């Protein structure tokens, strides 16, 4: 007499299928997470690098003007703050120093200018201001381009500078956290996302010419 094979209970087959299905879902989630981490390997709190792409000084009559092209990428935290109405202040600094091999360089001339970039939610418009200069912009990108494409910024004449001497000219641009509203100033002290500044760019400078070093 032959014995008929016993079929597995229906409940067992259902549990087995459920285990396989959950395993496939977990595997898919792990793969999606790995793809996300590969596509965005940089942590969100890492400050973008600001760089000076180009800078030059030109003589115009008895004076001098500075032209520059700066790459100033904002962190996600800075963009969110600006879009919620927090004004951002960006300062460019220019100075001349007298190199001294036996001691620190001697500063002989300095000049700076600050721009304020702010969003008005009522009119949905950005505004760039600096002293009497004030222009509206439609986007944050347009506002930043307005201040990072510097054209004909007057940095001279250089009073008291000896035309027979060689000087070192230096230029940089930074987010001026000292001008932020007080609550955000405290955040900026400990937040890398608020630390935005180009390195100093050096020039070998004479009153008749100015050429950036590589």
HULINUR-V280573 format. One record per residue. SS is DSSP state (H for helix, E for strand, L for the rest). PHI is phi in whole degrees, -180 to 180 (999 if undefined). D_FIRST is the distance of its C-alpha to the first C-alpha in Angstrom with 2 decimals. Layout:
<<SS | PHI | D_FIRST> <SS | PHI | D_FIRST>>
This chain:
<<L | 999 | 0.00> <L | -85 | 3.81> <L | -97 | 6.64> <L | -75 | 9.71> <L | -60 | 12.94> <L | -88 | 15.40> <L | -72 | 18.78> <L | -59 | 21.92> <L | -61 | 23.99> <H | -61 | 26.80> <H | -64 | 29.43> <H | -64 | 28.42> <H | -64 | 28.77> <H | -66 | 32.11> <H | -64 | 33.43> <H | -63 | 32.51> <H | -64 | 34.37> <H | -66 | 37.30> <H | -62 | 37.63> <H | -63 | 37.73> <H | -64 | 40.29> <H | -64 | 42.53> <H | -64 | 42.46> <H | -65 | 43.64> <H | -64 | 46.40> <H | -63 | 47.62> <H | -63 | 47.70> <H | -66 | 49.75> <H | -66 | 52.16> <H | -64 | 52.73> <H | -65 | 53.49> <H | -65 | 55.92> <H | -66 | 57.69> <H | -65 | 58.06> <H | -66 | 59.56> <H | -65 | 61.96> <H | -66 | 63.12> <H | -73 | 63.67> <H | -75 | 65.67> <L | -130 | 67.80> <L | -77 | 68.16> <L | -91 | 71.58> <L | -59 | 71.64> <L | -69 | 73.40> <L | -92 | 76.03> <L | -83 | 77.36> <L | -73 | 80.79> <L | -63 | 81.29> <L | -90 | 83.84> <L | -93 | 87.22> <E | -137 | 89.18> <E | -99 | 92.52> <E | -76 | 91.95> <E | -160 | 95.65> <E | -154 | 99.00> <E | -155 | 102.58> <E | -117 | 106.13> <E | -121 | 108.67> <E | -90 | 112.40> <E | -129 | 113.85> <L | 66 | 117.62> <L | -93 | 118.59> <E | -123 | 115.18> <E | -135 | 111.57> <E | -127 | 108.28> <E | -114 | 104.71> <E | -119 | 101.79> <E | -152 | 98.20> <E | -129 | 94.59> <E | -118 | 92.23> <E | -99 | 88.46> <L | -128 | 87.77> <L | -75 | 84.07> <L | -89 | 83.40> <L | -72 | 80.40> <H | -60 | 78.04> <H | -64 | 79.65> <H | -66 | 83.14> <H | -63 | 82.16> <H | -63 | 80.63> <H | -61 | 83.73> <H | -64 | 86.06> <H | -69 | 84.16> <L | -99 | 84.54> <L | 95 | 88.30> <L | -78 | 88.93> <L | -71 | 91.89> <E | -111 | 91.50> <E | -117 | 94.54> <E | -122 | 94.82> <E | -118 | 97.76> <E | -104 | 99.09> <E | -126 | 101.33> <E | -130 | 103.85> <E | -152 | 106.12> <E | -113 | 108.45> <E | -132 | 108.78> <E | -99 | 111.14> <L | -62 | 109.14> <L | -135 | 110.50> <L | -72 | 109.16> <L | -94 | 110.50> <L | -156 | 109.23> <L | -64 | 107.15> <L | -61 | 107.92> <E | -95 | 110.74> <E | -71 | 109.91> <E | -122 | 112.70> <E | -162 | 111.31> <E | -150 | 108.34> <E | -154 | 107.26> <E | -146 | 104.19> <E | -145 | 102.94> <E | -121 | 100.24> <E | -110 | 98.25> <E | -110 | 96.53> <E | -115 | 93.39> <E | -142 | 92.31> <E | -108 | 90.20> <E | -106 | 91.51> <L | -68 | 88.63> <L | -66 | 91.01> <L | -105 | 92.09> <L | 53 | 89.00> <E | -144 | 91.24> <E | -94 | 91.75> <E | -139 | 95.25> <E | -111 | 96.72> <E | -131 | 99.98> <E | -160 | 102.39> <L | 64 | 105.88> <L | -82 | 107.34> <E | -82 | 104.52> <E | -154 | 101.87> <E | -135 | 99.48> <E | -86 | 96.45> <E | -136 | 93.17> <L | -85 | 90.11> <L | -146 | 87.48> <H | -65 | 87.12> <H | -61 | 86.71> <H | -66 | 90.05> <H | -64 | 91.73> <H | -68 | 90.58> <H | -64 | 91.69> <H | -60 | 95.09> <H | -99 | 95.62> <H | -95 | 93.84> <E | -107 | 95.78> <E | -84 | 99.17> <E | -133 | 102.11> <E | 58 | 105.81> <E | -78 | 105.54> <E | -72 | 109.09> <L | -118 | 109.16> <L | -132 | 112.82> <L | -72 | 115.72> <L | -96 | 115.34> <L | -67 | 118.34> <L | 83 | 119.53> <L | -91 | 117.41> <L | -79 | 119.35> <L | -67 | 118.95> <L | -92 | 119.62> <L | -110 | 116.61> <L | -95 | 112.91> <E | -124 | 110.53> <E | -106 | 106.81> <E | -99 | 105.48> <E | -135 | 102.24> <E | -144 | 100.10> <E | -156 | 96.92> <E | -134 | 95.18> <E | -149 | 93.25> <E | -79 | 91.77> <L | -88 | 94.45> <H | -71 | 92.48> <H | -69 | 95.74> <H | -100 | 96.52> <L | -68 | 93.20> <L | -55 | 93.16> <H | -53 | 92.99> <H | -60 | 89.34> <H | -77 | 88.11> <H | -65 | 90.56> <H | -68 | 88.71> <H | -63 | 85.36> <H | -66 | 86.91> <H | -64 | 88.00> <H | -116 | 84.46> <L | -112 | 82.56> <H | -67 | 82.07> <H | -66 | 81.45> <H | -97 | 85.13> <L | -89 | 86.51> <L | -128 | 87.63> <E | -160 | 90.48> <L | -80 | 91.30> <L | -67 | 92.63> <L | -66 | 96.38> <E | -104 | 97.43> <E | -100 | 100.47> <E | -129 | 103.36> <E | -88 | 106.24> <E | -122 | 108.97> <E | -134 | 112.63> <L | -58 | 114.72> <L | -90 | 114.81> <E | -162 | 111.06> <E | -149 | 107.66> <E | -124 | 104.64> <E | -66 | 101.25> <L | -77 | 99.88> <L | -68 | 96.45>>
